[in-house]
Amino acid sequence: MRTLFIAVALLAMAPAASACDVCGCSIGGNYFGILPQFHRHFVGLRWSEQSFQSAHNRSAAEAGQFDSEESFRTVDLLGRFYPFRRIQTLVLLPYHDFRRLENNRTDHTHGLGDITVLASYILLDTGDSLRHKWLHSLTFGGGVKLPTGRHNLKNPEGELLHPNLQPGTGSADFVLTAAYTLRRGAWGLSTDVQGRINTENPSREYRMGNRLSGAAKVFYWKNTGRFTFLPNAGVFADAAQANTGDADFTEGTGGAITLATAGLDVYMGSFSAGFTFQQPLWQNLGEGKVHSGARWMATVNYVF
């Protein structure tokens, strides 16, 4: 069945954390995971969660003496559509809920985030052709993240919150993507790379650092009749430059992280659901002052 040729897509989203000089999620890149049925439209919901601990210096962080804890939860409304046979568009509308706990005080923000629109061109696609044992898919594309989310929220004392804790960045950012999938029989390999070029928030004279992300996953397709199961495992890497602008909000930003990923997607008719877990393998975030915990993501999609 042609639609069972799987593509994986990365999408780094707006960073998110608080009004201290060192804040988690300064490089908390996310991605969609395995998207359902390559050649069909879909709409879906995704719930994702990340957690961080932050310290005011590297030695304290290495000793496990953290000053704050941050959690970042996001619910995304997402969709993929094909206006033309070789053109796919991907739209993401996030709703964020961010919390930071420090000195028995909690900063909490929530609201709609920045809309992202991507378009990709399918350069190569052998589908499920019976003429080929090795099946390939190759796409290139790009898009823009629009400044639709609020980015000037303040705490009860009237102080402007850290840009990482704002639902939006206040800037229009540009994304470039490439994805390649190789499959033989029930086994497959998906690789992705994505770069994001960020512009300055003009009202705050602040710019998030540019980011480069990549992933590689091995997956296995098992059809049992009514259900199709797709277990998968691999690695995800994310690297970002330090933010620039207000010195109060640039310390402890940028860095790199590599995570192991494991997940399971289940397909039944026009519906699919999935769960992905990510565990850090190596990290150097915020000059060593920020520590990322495990991450997870759950999705449900309607394919048509």
C-alpha positions as CSV (number, residue, x, y, z in Angstrom):
1,M,0.0,0.0,0.0
2,R,1.6,3.2,-1.2
3,T,0.6,5.3,1.8
4,L,2.6,3.2,4.2
5,F,5.9,4.8,3.0
6,I,6.8,6.8,6.2
7,A,8.4,10.2,6.4
8,V,9.8,11.8,9.6
9,A,9.8,15.6,10.0
10,L,11.6,17.9,12.5
11,L,10.2,21.2,13.6
12,A,12.1,23.2,16.2
13,M,9.7,25.5,18.0
14,A,10.0,28.7,20.0
15,P,12.2,28.2,23.1
16,A,10.5,28.7,26.3
17,A,11.6,29.7,30.4
18,S,11.7,32.7,33.2
19,A,12.8,36.0,34.6
20,C,16.1,34.7,36.2
21,D,19.5,35.2,34.5
22,V,19.7,31.4,33.8
23,C,16.7,29.6,32.6
24,G,15.9,26.1,31.2
25,C,14.7,25.4,27.8
26,S,17.2,27.7,26.2
27,I,17.6,24.9,23.6
28,G,14.6,22.7,24.0
29,G,14.0,21.8,20.4
30,N,11.0,19.6,19.5
31,Y,10.0,17.7,16.5
32,F,6.9,16.0,15.1
33,G,8.1,12.4,15.2
34,I,6.9,10.0,12.6
35,L,4.1,11.5,10.6
36,P,1.2,9.2,9.4
37,Q,0.8,7.9,5.9
38,F,3.1,10.0,3.6
39,H,0.8,10.8,0.7
40,R,-2.4,11.7,2.5
41,H,-3.7,14.8,4.3
42,F,-4.1,14.7,8.1
43,V,-5.1,16.9,11.1
44,G,-4.1,16.0,14.6
45,L,-3.2,17.0,18.2
46,R,0.1,16.6,19.9
47,W,0.9,16.9,23.6
48,S,4.5,17.3,24.6
49,E,6.3,18.0,27.8
50,Q,9.9,18.9,28.8
51,S,11.5,19.6,32.2
52,F,14.7,21.4,33.2
53,Q,16.7,22.3,36.3
54,S,18.9,25.5,36.3
55,A,21.8,26.7,38.5
56,H,23.5,30.0,38.7
57,N,27.0,28.5,38.0
58,R,28.4,25.4,36.3
59,S,30.0,23.9,39.4
60,A,26.7,24.0,41.3
61,A,24.9,22.3,38.4
62,E,27.6,19.6,38.2
63,A,27.1,19.0,41.9
64,G,23.3,18.7,41.5
65,Q,22.6,21.9,43.4
66,F,20.0,23.6,41.3
67,D,18.2,26.9,42.0
68,S,15.1,26.5,39.9
69,E,12.9,23.9,38.1
70,E,11.1,24.5,34.9
71,S,8.4,22.6,33.0
72,F,7.2,23.3,29.5
73,R,3.9,21.8,28.2
74,T,2.6,22.4,24.7
75,V,-0.6,21.2,22.9
76,D,-0.2,21.6,19.1
77,L,-2.9,21.6,16.5
78,L,-1.2,20.4,13.4
79,G,-2.1,19.5,9.8
80,R,-0.5,18.4,6.5
81,F,-2.1,19.1,3.2
82,Y,-1.2,18.5,-0.5
83,P,-2.1,21.4,-2.7
84,F,-0.2,19.6,-5.5
85,R,1.0,16.1,-6.0
86,R,4.7,16.8,-5.1
87,I,4.1,19.7,-2.7
88,Q,3.2,19.1,0.9
89,T,2.4,21.9,3.4
90,L,2.6,21.5,7.2
91,V,0.9,23.9,9.6
92,L,1.5,24.1,13.4
93,L,-0.5,26.1,15.9
94,P,0.8,25.7,19.5
95,Y,-0.8,26.4,22.9
96,H,1.9,26.7,25.6
97,D,1.8,26.3,29.4
98,F,5.1,27.2,31.1
99,R,6.0,27.2,34.8
100,R,9.2,28.0,36.7
101,L,9.7,27.4,40.4
102,E,12.4,29.3,42.3
103,N,12.6,30.3,46.0
104,N,9.1,29.0,46.6
105,R,7.8,31.3,43.9
106,T,6.1,30.1,40.7
107,D,6.0,32.1,37.4
108,H,3.3,30.7,35.2
109,T,2.5,31.8,31.6
110,H,0.1,30.3,29.1
111,G,-1.4,31.2,25.7
112,L,-1.3,30.7,22.0
113,G,2.2,30.5,20.5
114,D,3.7,31.3,17.1
115,I,2.2,29.7,14.1
116,T,4.6,27.9,11.8
117,V,3.9,27.1,8.1
118,L,6.2,24.8,6.1
119,A,6.2,23.7,2.5
120,S,8.2,20.8,1.1
121,Y,8.9,19.5,-2.4
122,I,9.0,15.8,-2.9
123,L,12.2,15.4,-5.0
124,L,12.2,11.6,-5.0
125,D,9.6,9.0,-4.1
126,T,9.5,5.4,-5.2
127,G,6.5,4.7,-3.1
128,D,5.7,1.0,-2.6
129,S,6.7,0.2,-6.2
130,L,7.0,-3.6,-6.8
131,R,9.9,-2.8,-9.2
132,H,12.2,-1.8,-6.4
133,K,13.4,-3.7,-3.4
134,W,14.9,-0.5,-1.8
135,L,12.4,2.3,-1.5
136,H,13.3,5.9,-1.2
137,S,11.8,9.3,-0.3
138,L,13.6,12.6,-0.4
139,T,12.1,16.0,0.4
140,F,13.4,19.6,0.7
141,G,11.6,22.6,2.0
142,G,11.3,25.6,4.2
143,G,8.9,28.0,5.8
144,V,8.4,30.7,8.4
145,K,7.4,31.0,12.0
146,L,5.1,34.0,12.4
147,P,5.1,36.3,15.6
148,T,1.5,35.5,16.6
149,G,2.1,34.6,20.3
150,R,2.3,37.2,23.1
151,H,5.9,38.2,24.0
152,N,5.7,41.0,26.5
153,L,4.1,39.3,29.5
154,K,5.1,40.5,33.0
155,N,5.2,39.1,36.5
156,P,2.9,40.5,39.3
157,E,5.6,43.0,40.2
158,G,5.5,44.4,36.6
159,E,8.8,43.0,35.6
160,L,9.2,41.7,32.0
161,L,9.5,37.9,32.0
162,H,12.4,36.2,30.4
163,P,11.9,35.7,26.6
164,N,12.1,31.9,27.2
165,L,8.9,32.1,29.3
166,Q,6.9,34.0,26.7
167,P,4.4,32.1,24.5
168,G,5.8,33.9,21.4
169,T,9.2,35.2,20.4
170,G,8.0,38.4,18.7
171,S,10.1,37.7,15.6
172,A,9.6,36.2,12.2
173,D,11.9,33.2,11.8
174,F,12.9,31.2,8.8
175,V,13.2,27.4,8.6
176,L,15.0,25.1,6.1
177,T,14.4,21.3,6.1
178,A,15.4,18.1,4.4
179,A,14.2,14.6,5.0
180,Y,15.3,11.2,3.6
181,T,13.7,7.8,4.1
182,L,15.0,4.4,3.1
183,R,12.9,1.2,3.4
184,R,13.3,-2.4,2.4
185,G,10.4,-4.7,3.3
186,A,9.2,-4.0,6.8
187,W,12.3,-2.2,7.9
188,G,13.2,1.4,7.3
189,L,15.5,4.3,8.2
190,S,14.5,8.0,8.4
191,T,16.9,10.9,8.6
192,D,16.1,14.6,8.9
193,V,17.9,17.9,9.3
194,Q,16.5,21.3,10.0
195,G,18.0,24.8,10.3
196,R,16.3,27.8,11.7
197,I,17.4,31.4,11.2
198,N,15.9,33.7,13.8
199,T,15.4,37.5,13.4
200,E,15.3,40.1,16.1
201,N,12.2,41.0,18.2
202,P,12.1,44.7,17.4
203,S,10.2,45.7,20.5
204,R,12.8,44.1,22.8
205,E,15.9,44.3,20.7
206,Y,16.4,40.6,21.5
207,R,17.2,37.7,19.2
208,M,17.0,34.0,19.8
209,G,20.1,32.1,18.6
210,N,20.0,30.2,15.3
211,R,19.4,26.5,15.6
212,L,20.4,23.3,13.8
213,S,18.6,20.0,14.6
214,G,18.8,16.5,13.2
215,A,17.5,13.0,13.8
216,A,17.9,9.4,12.6
217,K,15.4,6.6,13.3
218,V,15.1,3.0,12.5
219,F,11.5,1.8,12.3
220,Y,9.7,-1.5,11.7
221,W,6.2,-1.9,10.1
222,K,3.9,-4.7,11.2
223,N,0.5,-5.1,9.8
224,T,-1.9,-7.4,11.8
225,G,-5.0,-6.8,9.6
226,R,-7.1,-4.2,11.4
227,F,-4.1,-2.5,13.1
228,T,-0.7,-1.5,11.8
229,F,2.1,-1.1,14.4
230,L,5.3,1.0,13.8
231,P,7.8,0.8,16.6
232,N,10.9,3.0,16.2
233,A,14.1,4.1,17.9
234,G,16.9,6.4,17.2
235,V,18.7,9.6,18.2
236,F,17.8,13.3,18.1
237,A,20.4,16.1,18.3
238,D,19.8,19.9,18.7
239,A,22.3,22.8,18.8
240,A,21.7,26.5,19.2
241,Q,23.7,29.7,19.4
242,A,23.4,31.8,22.5
243,N,20.7,34.5,22.4
244,T,21.7,38.1,21.9
245,G,20.4,41.4,23.2
246,D,19.6,42.3,26.9
247,A,22.5,40.9,29.0
248,D,20.0,40.0,31.8
249,F,18.4,37.5,29.5
250,T,21.3,36.1,27.5
251,E,23.3,34.4,30.2
252,G,22.8,30.6,30.2
253,T,21.3,30.4,26.7
254,G,22.4,28.3,23.8
255,G,24.2,24.9,23.8
256,A,23.7,21.4,22.5
257,I,22.0,18.2,23.5
258,T,21.7,14.6,22.1
259,L,18.8,12.4,23.1
260,A,17.9,8.7,22.6
261,T,14.3,8.3,21.3
262,A,12.0,5.4,21.3
263,G,8.3,5.3,20.3
264,L,5.3,3.4,19.0
265,D,2.7,4.5,16.5
266,V,-0.5,2.6,15.8
267,Y,-2.7,3.0,12.8
268,M,-6.3,1.9,12.4
269,G,-8.3,3.0,9.4
270,S,-8.3,6.8,9.2
271,F,-6.9,7.2,12.7
272,S,-3.4,7.0,14.2
273,A,-1.9,7.5,17.7
274,G,1.6,7.5,18.9
275,F,3.9,8.0,21.9
276,T,7.6,9.0,21.9
277,F,10.0,9.1,24.9
278,Q,13.3,10.9,24.8
279,Q,16.2,10.4,27.2
280,P,19.3,12.7,27.2
281,L,22.5,11.0,26.3
282,W,24.8,14.0,26.4
283,Q,24.1,17.7,27.0
284,N,25.9,21.0,27.4
285,L,23.2,23.6,27.9
286,G,23.5,27.2,29.0
287,E,27.2,26.9,29.6
288,G,26.6,23.8,31.7
289,K,24.2,25.6,34.0
290,V,21.0,24.0,32.7
291,H,20.1,20.3,32.9
292,S,17.4,18.7,30.8
293,G,15.3,15.8,32.1
294,A,13.5,13.2,30.0
295,R,10.9,14.3,27.4
296,W,7.8,12.7,26.0
297,M,5.2,13.3,23.3
298,A,1.8,11.8,22.5
299,T,-0.1,12.3,19.3
300,V,-3.5,11.5,17.8
301,N,-4.3,12.1,14.1
302,Y,-7.1,11.8,11.6
303,V,-5.9,10.9,8.1
304,F,-8.1,11.7,5.0
